[in-house]
């Protein structure tokens, strides 16, 4: 099947052709009606008759329909794939250049600088895509998740993507799961995607959003209810009349930010909004095909009638009463009503004056999002108002940019002082140059992004980032203050007149249709035989990979403690983004950021610890390098939900490269735990979480009986004190037989190499 800029109807028809029989098989095997999640997953089982279906228990093999990778993660994924020795990928795959464009001056200049600065990486990605039959979306195309929604997602499909916000495609009824690069390599090499069959959380939406409330407020409320780890191991399925009242792109916003609650993914059932969006994005054939199997693109009627009998948990949200929310700082589940955030900020001593406002990102950059924001900007201009703080706008894709420019929406935003950035991730992923802001200054920013961890946007721990809807962002930009409530408060014009903002008005789909803009897609050539992928041995951006050593069969005895992390330890803490993104294709160089953001549990220092070899205080990357060069393996200890956030497998590969044998924590985030397994690191949790408190700075840890490692069997471990005293404890793991083989082989990729005969 030829690689194209959209999902071929042949692929969709193949998925739908087996759907009715697979759903019937699933009902028979489970002996009950099915949720939408179960229907899609059953249809993508590698073995429909025997594949495990026990929620939260079975590790199950799936065959996704496609793979998508953004440019930062694609580098390492494709470097791994190259070692397998295959002539082409086994599943439809695309690469999207969106992460490496820094926001500094404006769209045109920033894009040009990125193309020059990242030429070596872009050339590598384009050539490796051409060689292995992969579609390539060049810089300026847009953010991967918006492009996937516009071009590749379809109801009832299943995909994986090397970015944690891949679930964005759930807005169009697709089970879309964020993974690490090694998981993508499995599917690219023809192996199944293996994941524990998820639990299913149902979110029942009633009523209808009105006024200043928006789809963003739905997921901010879900984050408040479930917290950053409440969705772990589950797919969140939205249903009910309130769900049907939300547009496809509004649904995508909700699914996108489901990554912040730890969910495997999120999904909405097929309805008229899907049909309308498919037709508006020039996919009428897919719309017709989906309509023909619509009954199997929704939960069974019995599920709607009695949801508590079919979902593991049911959350009720009445959209009629949902108030506008703003979440933050430092955690996406820290929720506040917009009407109350001002007083909270005063109580917490957060700056009320806003230093910057930003709209866009993969979460909120659709045509509807921009029309709602522009409707506020338009009335503000008419009332003589302008933004009182920096206002930055990121279009989600070239198609969205071209359309909102044609329809005058960009002009509306620019009229109040808005500055348009390139079609890319930009400040959302840390690609934001702020020379005008002293990093020692505590400041407040308000944005429509998804993640607000410390240092996430501009590298400064003193930037307090608040996440809300694009509508509220614009309102607060006009006020310049965090304590402005557009529902009740007035603004003062230059003439001193007091005016109120009218409610935002959004247009779901452009009446004149979407303008596709510039063509930025490159299909692989028909003849790929002469293509050579070059990686310079002297490059500081790209580095060919060497296989990790397999386990030597010995227990881990008295491993020194590299660090003990205090509190939240996200993948941003373990492997920072921002300026480090340029090294995503060079494992050795990017390891220079290892654990830079981690808070030392013994000293509360940021990124510094005690070197167990010489006792000196150093940055964690320096300690890890010292241990690595001395041939000393080590262990790191973490707290709850360790590895929360991005899918970046660098947060697993860097510790592995520098000599980590075990990561021992109170609990893991799903993607990161899988990434550690894939790279041959042993991920363990305390059977008794209080043992975390007993580990001291100069302790060493032993992990015994590893030759007998088996599914469901605890690992015997010991804390070895400096005086030789030993404290025994049990550690747990979630590995099945296959994953134990990954550990023994030194990583899952080594298994693939063995099977391909390329070791």
Buried (B, 14 or more C-beta within 10 A) or exposed (E): EEBBBBBBBEBBEEBBEEBBEBBEBBBEBBEBBBBBBBBBBBBBBBEBEEBBBEBEEBBBBBBBBBBBBBBBBBBBBBBBBBBBEBEEBBBBBBBBBBBBBBBBEEBEEBBBBBBEBBEBBBEBBBBBBBBBBBBBBBBBBBBBBBBBBBBBBBBBBBBBBBBBBBBBBBBBBBBBBBBBBBBBBBBBBBBBBBBBBBBBBBBBBBBBBEEBBBBBBBBBBBBBBBBBBBBBBBBBBBBBEBBBBBBBBBBBBBBBBBBBBBBBBBBBBBBEBBBBBBBBBBBEBBBEBBBEBBEBBBBBEEBBEEBEEBBBBBBEBEBEEBBBBBBBBBBBBBBBEBBBBBEBBEEEEBBBEBBBBBBBBBBBBBBBBBBBBBBBBBBBBEBEBBBBBBBBBBBBBBBBBBBBBBBEBBBBBBBBBBBBBBBBBBBBBBBBBBEEBEEEEEBBBBBBBBBBBBBBBBBBBBBBBBBBBBBBBBBBBBBBBBBBBBBEBEBEBEEEEEBEBBBBEBBBBBEEEBBBBEEBBBBBEEEEEEBEBEBEEEBEBBBBBEBBEEBEEEEBEEBBBBBBBBEBBBBBBBBBBBEBBBBBBBBBBBBBBBBBBBBBBBEEBBBBBBBBEEEEEBBBBBBBBBBBEEEBBBBBBBBBBBBBBBBBBBBBBBBBBBBBBBBBBBBBBBBBBBBBBBBBBBBBBBEEEEBBEEBEBBBBBBBBEBEEBEEEEBBBBBBBBEEEEEBEBBBBBBBBEBBBEBBBBBBBBBBBBEEBEEB
